[in-house]
Structures are given as C-alpha cells and as structure tokens.
Amino acid sequence: MPIHEKEFSTPPPHPPVGTPQNSPSALPWYSIAPGTKPITHTYIEEVCTLRGGLEDISLGKSWGMGAYAYREPGMEHGPYRATKDGCLQFVKVVPVKK
C-alpha cells in the first residue's frame, strides 16, 4: 500500500463497515476484520489505539484508547474484534534487516 503523506491533517471519514479493503473508498483506511486464528508477521509492529477499542478473542481481554503494543517478528497475537464503537489505530511497521 503506498504511503500518502500529510502533515497535521484531519482524518478522512472512515468507509462504511464491509467496504472491501482494495476499494478506492477504503483509502487511506483499511479494516482488520475479525479473524479465526492468531496472526504472525515478519516485521516489527507497533500499535497505538487512538479511538474505540479492540478485544483479543483468544485472551478475552480488551484494550481502549491509549493502549500500546510492540510486537517482535513471529509473535502470535489475536484474533481481534473491534468494540461496538469501532477501533482506530496508528500502526507502525518496521522491516527486519537480514
């Protein structure tokens, strides 16, 4: 996904629930749909919840605004479900040098 740089701007309205991730109206947003299995990836991930909240289905725990996570490559996490208010997060991914 290309990066669209904007400094100190108002976020665009979020697309309606169910909008396909590859739909032009989903940019710059995309949805992390509820999954059925834990997630792993090959990069470092930092996540901060800005609005709403997220429930970890496996752990049965929820986190709200201000929650922060740092995940090393290969760390299992999730699956997740957004709270009834939805969930807006800032996600930073850092490639791992080999």
C-alpha positions as CSV (number, residue, x, y, z in Angstrom):
1,M,0.0,0.0,0.0
2,P,1.6,3.4,-1.0
3,I,2.1,5.9,1.7
4,H,0.1,9.2,1.5
5,E,1.9,11.8,3.4
6,K,0.0,14.6,5.1
7,E,1.1,16.7,8.0
8,F,-1.4,17.6,10.7
9,S,-4.5,17.0,8.7
10,T,-8.0,16.0,9.7
11,P,-8.5,12.3,9.0
12,P,-11.0,11.5,6.2
13,P,-14.2,9.8,7.2
14,H,-14.0,6.1,7.7
15,P,-15.6,4.0,5.0
16,P,-18.7,2.0,5.9
17,V,-18.3,-1.3,7.6
18,G,-17.9,-4.1,5.0
19,T,-16.1,-1.9,2.4
20,P,-13.6,-4.1,0.6
21,Q,-10.0,-3.4,1.6
22,N,-9.0,-2.8,-2.0
23,S,-11.9,-0.4,-2.7
24,P,-10.8,3.1,-3.6
25,S,-13.1,4.5,-0.9
26,A,-11.2,2.4,1.7
27,L,-8.0,4.5,1.2
28,P,-6.2,5.5,3.3
29,W,-8.1,3.3,5.7
30,Y,-8.4,-0.5,5.8
31,S,-10.2,-2.8,8.0
32,I,-8.8,-5.6,10.1
33,A,-11.7,-8.0,10.0
34,P,-12.3,-10.4,12.8
35,G,-10.1,-13.5,12.2
36,T,-10.4,-17.1,13.2
37,K,-6.7,-17.7,14.0
38,P,-3.7,-15.9,15.6
39,I,-1.7,-13.5,13.4
40,T,2.1,-13.5,12.9
41,H,4.3,-11.5,10.6
42,T,7.9,-11.0,9.6
43,Y,8.3,-7.4,10.7
44,I,8.3,-5.4,14.0
45,E,4.9,-3.9,14.7
46,E,4.0,-1.0,17.0
47,V,0.3,-0.2,17.5
48,C,-1.4,2.6,19.5
49,T,-5.2,2.8,19.8
50,L,-6.4,6.3,19.1
51,R,-10.2,5.8,19.3
52,G,-12.5,3.0,20.3
53,G,-11.1,-0.3,21.4
54,L,-10.1,-3.8,20.4
55,E,-10.8,-7.2,22.0
56,D,-8.3,-10.1,21.8
57,I,-10.7,-13.0,21.3
58,S,-8.0,-15.6,22.4
59,L,-7.2,-13.8,25.7
60,G,-10.7,-12.5,26.4
61,K,-9.2,-9.0,27.2
62,S,-10.0,-5.6,25.7
63,W,-7.9,-2.5,25.3
64,G,-9.1,1.0,24.6
65,M,-7.8,4.5,23.8
66,G,-4.1,4.9,24.5
67,A,-3.3,1.2,24.5
68,Y,0.1,0.4,23.0
69,A,1.6,-2.8,21.7
70,Y,5.1,-3.7,20.5
71,R,5.4,-7.0,18.6
72,E,8.6,-8.7,17.5
73,P,8.5,-10.7,14.2
74,G,6.9,-14.1,14.6
75,M,4.9,-13.1,17.8
76,E,1.4,-14.6,17.7
77,H,-1.4,-12.2,18.5
78,G,-5.1,-12.0,18.0
79,P,-7.5,-12.8,16.5
80,Y,-9.3,-9.5,17.3
81,R,-12.7,-7.9,17.3
82,A,-13.4,-4.2,17.4
83,T,-15.6,-2.9,20.2
84,K,-19.1,-1.6,19.3
85,D,-17.5,1.9,18.9
86,G,-15.1,0.6,16.3
87,C,-11.3,0.9,16.6
88,L,-8.9,3.5,15.1
89,Q,-5.2,2.7,15.5
90,F,-1.9,4.1,14.4
91,V,0.2,1.1,13.2
92,K,3.9,1.4,12.5
93,V,5.7,-1.5,10.8
94,V,9.5,-1.8,10.6
95,P,11.2,-4.3,8.3
96,V,13.7,-6.5,9.9
97,K,17.2,-6.4,8.3
98,K,18.6,-9.8,7.5
